[in-house]
Amino acid sequence: MNKEIAKLGSNIGIYGLGKTGESVAYFLNQKGFSLRLYDDFPTNESAAIAQKLNLEIKSCKNIQDCQNYLKELETIFPAPGLPDDHVALKYARSEEIAIRGEFDLAQMYDGRPCVAVTGTNGKTTVTMMIEQMLNLSGFATKAVGNTEVPLVAAIQDETLSGFVVEASSFRLAQSQEFAPDVGVWLNFSPDHLDVHADLQSYETAKARIWKNIKEDQVALANEDDPIVMRHTPSNGILRTFGLTAGDSSLANDYLCVEGKKLIRVEELSRSAPHDISNALAAASAAMHAGATTDAVKQTLRDFDHLPHRISFVNKYKGVRWYDDSKSTTPHSVIAAVRNFENVILVMGGRNKGLDFKAILPILDRVKYLIAIGEASEEIERSLGDMTEVLKASSMQNAVEKASTLSISGDVVLLSPGCASFDLYENYKQRGLDFVIKVNNLIKGKQDVNH
C-alpha cells in the first residue's frame, strides 16, 4: 500500500458515473468510505449504480449547487474528461477539496509493477504491444486505464502480476500521487482543448507521468520530440528512444534497444516512421519491465495492429481505401497522410479547439479534401485556399464523392482529425460505418460489371 490519499470515514465525492466513476464508486464503497454521487447527465446506468449504493445523484450547475452539495467533501474523484473549468472543479480548488484520480486510488491499495504510457498519438498501440511482450515473457499482465478496464477495477484481480496503463491526459490531470515503475511519453501535439483550459494545461497534464518518479523508476522519453524532452525529470532513470538518436534507436536498418540488436525494420508488421517509433518505445519499456528479448522480437514481428488506425479496407480498379478513424487531431492526419501519395482525404467531425492549418505541410500529397460533419465549414475556411475542399453531407456522400474523384493509383483515406461525437458514439462506430459504406459501394460496382 502506498501513500494514503483518503482517510477512512471521510466524505468522498464521485463526479461522473461512467465506467471509471462506477468502478471507483464500487471500490470505495467496499472499503467503507462515505460516498456522494454526482452526474450532470444521469443515465439509466448511472441511476442503477446509485440505487445499488442506496444513494442519490446530485448535479452542480452553478456555485450555489456546489455550496449545497460539495461543501462537506474532503476528496472528489472527477470522471476522466470532466473539463478543467467545470464549476465543481473550480469550487473544489477554491475550497481546497482534494482532487484525485483513479490512478491515485489504485496505487494507494496496490503495489504490483506498473508500466504507464502517455502521448497524443499511439498510446493504445504501444500499451497493447507492451502487454503482449510481457505476457509472452510469462508475466500475467493486463492493459488498463484508458481502455475497457479502469486500473482501479483491474487491481481487484489477484491473478495478475502487473499492469500496463494507458494514461490519457484526462486521467493524469487528476492524478497527484501516481508513479509508474516505467513511465513512457511518446509524443506531444495540440489536442483536447475542449477539456483542458489551454495548451499549457494539456502539456502539464501529460508531464505528470513523471511528476512523482522515484530513484529506481524509469522515465522513457522520445528524443525526437522537443516538448517531451524538456520535461525529462531530474530523478529516476532517464532512458530515451528515437528514429535517429536515443538509447533505443535505428542502426543500419535494425531496431536496437539498449545496445541489443533486435530485428530489421522490414520484419516489423508495419514500418511507417510512427510505427517504428512506437515499436522502439514498446520494446524498450517492456524490456525495462522484465520482458525477454525473444518475446519482444516475436511481438514486433507478429503484432496485429488495432483497427481504425490506417487500416486497409479494400482495393478496386487501382484505388486503395484506408480507415484511420482513430485520427482525432490534425497531427495524426499528418502522420497518416505521410504514408501515401495522391490522397483523397476524408476529414471532419467535431473539432476539439484545434487549428486545421497544422496539416499544411502535407497538403502537397492531397488531391482533394472531402470535409464532413460539424467541422466541414471550418475546414473549408481554413484550408480552402490551399487545396480543393468539397463538403459532404454524410459518410455515404463522402464515400461516393471519393469514388467519383479517384483514379487508379489514388488512395482514399478517412483520417478525420476530429472527434466523432457529432454523428457517432465513438471513433470505432465511425470507422465501421466508413468500412461498410466502402465495401457496399465496391460490391455494387462489381455486381454491375458482372
N, C-alpha and C positions, 0 to 999 in steps of 0.2 A: 504494500500500500504506500502511495506517495503522499504528497502534501494534502492536508485536509482543506477542501475548498468550501465545504458547507457543514455546519455543525448539526448533529442530530438534534431534532426538535425545533430547528429554525424553520421559518416560513419561506418556502421556495415557490417562485412563480415560473410557469412554463408558458411562453408566449408563442403560439402556433402549434397546432396539433396534427401536423403531417406525420410522415414516417418517423422522422427523428424525434419530434416532440412526443409522439406516442411512446417510443422506446424509453425516452428519458423519464416520462411520467410513470410508466410501469416499474422501471428500475428503482426510482426514488421511493415509490410507494412501498415496494418490497423492503426497502431499507428503513422504513418507519418515519420518513420525513412528512411534514405538514405541507400539503400542496395547494396551490391555487392555479386554476387553468384559465388561459386567455386565448382567444382566436377572433380575428376581425371578420372572418367569413366562415363561420361554423358549417360543417357539412354533416351528413348523416353519420359518417365515420367518426368525426370528432365528437358528435353527440353521444355515440355509443361508448367511446372512451370515457367521457365524463360520467355516463351512467354507471359503468363498471366501477369507477372510483368513487361513486356517490358524491360527485362534485358538480358545481355549476360552471358554465363558461361565461366569462366576462370579456368585455372589449373596451379598449381605450381609444376614443375618438378625439379626445382633447385633454387638456391639463386637468380639468375638473374630474374627468373619469379616472385619470391617473391618481389624483389625490384620494379619490374614493376607494379605488381598488388595489393600488400598489403600495400605499404608504407603510403597510405592516410587513413588507417583504425584506428579507436580508439578502437574498440572492435571486436573480432572474436568469433563466435559460431561454434565450430567444431562438426561434426557428432559423435555420440557415437561410439567408436571403431576406430576412426582415431588414428593410432599409435602414441605413445608418441614422437617418433623420426621422425615423418613426417616433411619434410622440412618447411612446412608452420608454424607449431607449434614452431619449433626451431627459425624461424625468428621472430615470434610474441613475444617469450620470450626475444630474444636479443634486439628487438626494443621497448620493454615494451608496446606492444599492449595487452590490457586486454583480457584474455581468459575466457569466461564464458559459462555456460551450460544452458539447457532449464529449469532446476530446479530454477536457479537464476532468470531467466526471469519471470517464473510463480509466484514466491514468491514476486517479485517486484510489481506485479499487483494484487495479490490476497492474502487475509489474512484468508481464511477459514481453519478449522482444517486439519491437515495432519499427517498421520502415514506413516513412511518410513521403509522399510525392506531391509536389505542387508545381504550378506553371500555368500560363494562359492556355497553352495547347499541349496535347499529348499525355495529359495526366492519366487518363483511363488506360490507354495502351501500355504505358510504362508500368503502371500498377499491376495490370494483368500479366505482363511479361515477368515481373519480379515474383509474383505469386507462383507462376508456373515453374520458374527456376528453383525456387525454394522447395516447392512440393516434390519436384523431381529429385531434389537432393535429400529427401527423407524428412523434411520438416512439415508438419501439418499446419498449413498457413492459409489464411483467408483474406481476400481483398474486401475492404470495408470502407466506411466513411461516406464519401460522396458516390455511393453505389446503392444497390438494393438493400444493403445491410449496414445500419449505423454501427460505429465502433462500440457504443455502449450496449448494443444488443449482442454483438459478437463475443464480448468478454464473458458472457454467461455460458459459452460453450467450453467446457473444461477439457475437451479432447484436442483443442488447438494448442500449438506450441508458440504461435506468434501471429502477427497481423501485418498486412501491407495496407496502409491507409491512403486513400485518395483524398488529399487535403485541399479542398476548394478555399478560395479567399473568404467565402461566407463563413465557413467553419473556423478558419484560422483567425478571422477578425474577432471572434467571440472567445478565443482561447487565450488564457492568461498564463497557464502553468504547463501546457503541453510541451513535451521534449522527447521527440522520437530518437531511437538509437541511431538510425540513419535518416537524415533529412535531405531530400533531393529537391532542388529548384531547377526546373527545366528551362524556363524562358519567361520573358515578360513583354507584353504589349497591351495597349489600352483595351479594357473590357469592363463590363458590369457597372458602367456609370449610372445605370438605373437603380442600383442598390447602394454602392459606395458613394460617399459625399462628393468625392472628386478623385482624380487620377492618383494623387498622393496617398489618399486613404486606401486605395486598392493596392498600391505598392507596399505600403506599410503593413497591410494585412498579409500579403504574401511573405514578407520578411519575417513574420512571426514564426515561421517554421524553424528558425534558428535562434529565436529570442532567448530560450532557456537552455541552450545547449550546454552539456556538461563536458568535462575534460576528456572522457572516454567515448564520447559520441561523435559521429561523423557528419560533417556538412559537405554534401556533394553538389558542386556548383557548375553551371555551364560557362566555360571560359569564353565562349563565343558571344555571350550576352553581357554587355557592359553594365546594365542595370542590375542583373543578378550579382555580378562580381563586386559591385560597390556595396553590397550588403553582407559580404562574407564576414563571419564572426571572428572575434579575436580568441574566443575559447574553442575547445573541441579540436577535432582532427579535420582539417580542411583538405578535401580532395576535389579535383576538377576533371571535367570531360569536355571534349570539343572536336570539331572536324579537323582542325589544323594544329591544335595545341591542347595540352592538358595531361593529367596523369593517366587518363584513358583517351585514346585518340586513334587516328588512322596512320598507318605506316606501310608504305608500299602496297596499298590496297588491302591491307589486313586490319581488322579491328584488334587493337592491342589494349588490354585492360590491366593497369597496374603492372606493366612490364611483361604480361603474358600475351603471347600471340594467340588469338582465338580462331577466327575464321576469315576467309576472304569476303570482301564486300559482295561479290557476285553470289555467294552462298546464302545471303540473307533472304528471307521470304519476301521482303520488299526493300528497295535500296535507294529511294529518293533521299535527298540530303536530310530532311527531317526524320526519316526512318532510321538513317544511320545514327543521327544524334540521339534519338530515343533508345536505340539498341545499345549504344555506349553507356548511356545513363543507367539503363536497366541492368546491364551486365555488371557494371561497377558496384551499384547499390546491392545487388544480390550477393556478389562475392564478399563485400564487406559484412553482409549479414550471415555469411557462412555457406553460401551455395557452392557446389562443386563445379569445377571447370567443365566437366562433361555435361552436367545439367544445363549450364549456361549456353554451351555450344548447341546442344540439342534444341533448346528453346529458340535461339536465334535463327536456326535453320528452319524450324517447323512451325513457328508461331502463326496461328491462324488469326489474321488481323480482324479487328472488330468491324461489324457492318457500319455503313454510312460514313466511312472515312476513306474517301477516294476509292470507293468500291466499284469494280467493273460491273456494269449491268447487262449490256448487250451490244452487239455489233450488227449493222445492217447496211449493205451497199457501201462499205468502206468507212462508215461513220461509227465511232465508238461513243458509248454513253456511260457516264460515271456519276455515282451518287456520293456526294460529300456533304450530306445534310447535317453532320455533326459540326460543320463550319458555322460558327455564330459570331465571328469577328472579321473585320477586314484583313487582319494579319493572317488568319487561317485561309482566307481566299487567296492571298499571295502565295502561301506555301503550296496550295493545291494547283493553282494555275501554272506555277513554275515547272510542273511535271510534263507540260504539254505545249504544243504549238497549235495554231489555228483553232482557237477555243471559241465556242459559242457558250457564253457563261449565263447561267440562270441564277439570279441573285435577288435577295429581298426577304422580307418578313417584318418582324418588329425590331426596329433599331434600339440599341441599348445606350444611346447617347454618344455613339462613336462617329468618327469622321470617315466617310466613304472615300475621300480623296487619298486616303492611305494606299489605295490599290493602284494609283497612277503608275508606279514603276513596272507593273506587269501588263498594262493595257496594250502594249505592242503585240502581245500574244493573243489578244481578244478581238475576234472579228465582229461579233455582235454581243451586246449585253441585253438580256431579257430580264426586266425588272418585275417582281411580283410582290403582292402583299402590301401591308401598310406603308412600307418604306419606299415603294416604287416611285412616287413623285420626288422624294428627297434624293433618291439615286439619280433620277433624270436631271435634277437641278445640279447635283454635284459633279456628275460625270458626262452629261450630255454634250458638252463642248469638246470633249476629248475622244469620245467613241460613240458609235451609234447605239442608242438606248431605245429599246422597244418595250412598252408596257404590256403585261399580260394580265388578264382578269382572273386567272385561276391557274392551278398547276396543269390542268388539261390543256388550257390555252397556251401556256408556256411550252409544253412539250410539242404541241402542234406547230407553233411558230418555229421552234428549233429545228424540227424535222423539215419544214419548208425551206429554211435558210441554209441548211447544211449540205455539203457535198463530200464526196469521197476524200478521206484524209483529215476530215474535221473531227474534233472532239466536242461533244455536248456535255457540259459539266454543271451539275447542280452543286453550287458552293455558296450558300445563301449569305454568309457574313452577317446574319441577323438571328435573333431568337425566333422560335417557331410559333409563339403563343398568339399571334394574330389569327391564324387559321387552323392550328393543330394543337394537340395536347402536349406534344414534345417533338424533338428532332427525329426520333425514331419513326413516329407516325408520318411525319413529313417525308422522310426518305422512302418509306414503304409506299406512300402514295405516288411518288415520282417513279419508283421501280415498276409499280403496277401499270401506270399510265404509259411508260415507255414500252414495256413488253406487250401491252394490248395494242398499241399503235403499230409496232413492228409485226405482230402476228396478223393484224388486219391487212397490212401491206402484202405480207407473204401469201395470205389467202387469196387476195385479189389477183396476184401474179401467177397462181397455180391453175 
